Amino acid sequence: MKSVAEFIAYAKERPGQVDYASSGNGSGQHLFMALFASSTGLKLNHVPYRGSAQATTDLLAGTVPVSIPGTAGMVGHIKAGKLRPLAVTGAQRSAQLPDVPTLIESGVPGYVAYVWLGLLAPKGTSPAIVERLHREVIAALVTPEVKAYMATAGIEIVGSTPAEFGAYFRAEKDLWAKVVRDTGAKIE
């Protein structure tokens, strides 16, 4: 298959017969694919592995035909011609794979999913401490060393405010809770 549209057509002709690999129940790989399946009306079989190494091995071997793994660990396999990327899950194309369309561009409206990292503090932490942490993190994120590392690792730096991150966190919690409820995904 060379496109998301081809994969969707293939899977629709085989409801419940197409497997997908993930690094385990409740992992980002699992939930991203569950969201994709529910967004496209596909019935796919989840094959949970104990971590991404074996899932990647079986994806490379063709034991499972599809997965949504992290980009950074796959770029080498893609450039070596061992894997064919169909789409990325972000709102924009990946800087590491600029020729690969997003799922939105590939005909899956509204599909955006990220593995993200954020700094959290205990409830009740003083606003002054939260602001200081924010300033220090932003200062670190703009250093050439951090920017270079993040680019190499395929990590997009956002650096949102505490209020923006709080709103994003709540929206993500609601989205993934809905995916779990709607798809019956089991988290272990």
LUMKE-963543 format. One line per 5 residues: number of its first residue (from 1); their letters; for each residue z, y, x of C-alpha. Coordinates in steps of 0.1 Angstrom, whole numbers. Example, Ala and Ser with C-alpha at 12.3 -4.5 7.8 and 13.67 -1.06 7.14 Angstrom:
! residues 2
1	as	78:-45:123 ~ 71:-11:137
END
This chain:
! residues 188
1	mksva	0:0:0 ~ -9:34:12 ~ 8:57:-13 ~ 36:60:-37 ~ 12:58:-66
6	efiay	-1:25:-53 ~ 34:12:-49 ~ 44:23:-84 ~ 13:6:-99 ~ 20:-26:-79
11	akerp	56:-27:-90 ~ 48:-20:-127 ~ 25:-50:-127 ~ 54:-71:-114 ~ 86:-60:-132
16	gqvdy	116:-76:-117 ~ 96:-93:-89 ~ 96:-66:-62 ~ 126:-65:-38 ~ 140:-35:-20
21	assgn	163:-36:10 ~ 194:-14:15 ~ 222:-13:40 ~ 246:-25:13 ~ 259:-20:-23
26	gsgqh	266:17:-30 ~ 249:29:2 ~ 226:59:2 ~ 196:35:7 ~ 207:16:-24
31	lfmal	213:46:-46 ~ 182:65:-34 ~ 161:35:-44 ~ 180:31:-77 ~ 172:68:-85
36	fasst	136:62:-76 ~ 133:31:-98 ~ 149:49:-128 ~ 128:80:-122 ~ 96:60:-123
41	glkln	105:34:-149 ~ 104:5:-124 ~ 124:-27:-125 ~ 131:-36:-89 ~ 155:-61:-73
46	hvpyr	181:-48:-49 ~ 187:-68:-18 ~ 219:-55:-2 ~ 224:-62:35 ~ 255:-58:57
51	gsaqa	243:-26:74 ~ 210:-11:82 ~ 201:-32:113 ~ 193:-64:93 ~ 177:-45:65
56	ttdll	154:-28:90 ~ 146:-61:107 ~ 136:-77:74 ~ 116:-46:64 ~ 97:-47:97
61	agtvp	91:-85:93 ~ 78:-80:57 ~ 106:-101:42 ~ 113:-72:19 ~ 84:-49:11
66	vsipg	102:-16:6 ~ 132:5:14 ~ 144:41:17 ~ 160:41:51 ~ 170:71:71
71	tagmv	141:89:88 ~ 156:92:123 ~ 159:54:127 ~ 124:48:115 ~ 103:74:133
76	ghika	97:52:163 ~ 86:22:141 ~ 63:46:122 ~ 47:60:153 ~ 43:25:167
81	gklrp	24:15:136 ~ 50:-10:125 ~ 59:8:93 ~ 39:29:69 ~ 58:59:54
86	lavtg	48:65:18 ~ 70:96:11 ~ 102:114:21 ~ 130:121:-3 ~ 137:158:6
91	aqrsa	125:189:-12 ~ 102:196:18 ~ 84:175:42 ~ 102:162:73 ~ 97:181:105
96	qlpdv	96:147:122 ~ 69:134:98 ~ 49:165:87 ~ 20:145:74 ~ 41:124:50
101	ptlie	44:139:15 ~ 76:143:-5 ~ 82:121:-35 ~ 77:152:-56 ~ 43:157:-41
106	sgvpg	37:120:-47 ~ 41:123:-84 ~ 79:118:-89 ~ 90:150:-106 ~ 123:164:-95
111	yvayv	131:136:-70 ~ 152:151:-42 ~ 178:131:-23 ~ 196:138:9 ~ 221:121:31
116	wlgll	243:150:39 ~ 274:159:60 ~ 300:184:51 ~ 333:196:64 ~ 362:192:38
121	apkgt	398:204:39 ~ 427:193:18 ~ 431:210:-16 ~ 453:240:-13 ~ 442:249:23
126	spaiv	446:286:28 ~ 414:306:22 ~ 420:323:56 ~ 419:289:73 ~ 388:278:53
131	erlhr	371:310:63 ~ 380:306:99 ~ 367:270:99 ~ 335:282:83 ~ 329:309:109
136	eviaa	336:284:138 ~ 313:258:123 ~ 285:283:118 ~ 289:296:153 ~ 286:260:166
141	lvtpe	256:252:144 ~ 235:280:159 ~ 240:271:196 ~ 209:258:213 ~ 226:225:222
146	vkaym	236:217:186 ~ 202:228:172 ~ 184:206:198 ~ 206:176:190 ~ 202:180:153
151	atagi	164:184:155 ~ 162:152:177 ~ 184:133:152 ~ 163:146:122 ~ 192:165:108
156	eivgs	184:197:90 ~ 211:224:95 ~ 221:242:63 ~ 254:260:71 ~ 262:270:35
161	tpaef	293:290:25 ~ 324:272:13 ~ 315:282:-23 ~ 279:271:-20 ~ 290:237:-5
166	gayfr	316:233:-32 ~ 289:238:-59 ~ 265:214:-41 ~ 293:188:-37 ~ 301:188:-74
171	aekdl	264:186:-83 ~ 259:157:-60 ~ 290:139:-74 ~ 276:143:-109 ~ 241:132:-100
176	wakvv	252:100:-82 ~ 278:91:-108 ~ 250:93:-134 ~ 227:71:-112 ~ 254:45:-110
181	rdtga	261:46:-147 ~ 224:46:-157 ~ 213:19:-134 ~ 244:-3:-133 ~ 245:0:-95
186	kie	275:-18:-81 ~ 296:0:-55 ~ 315:-22:-31
END
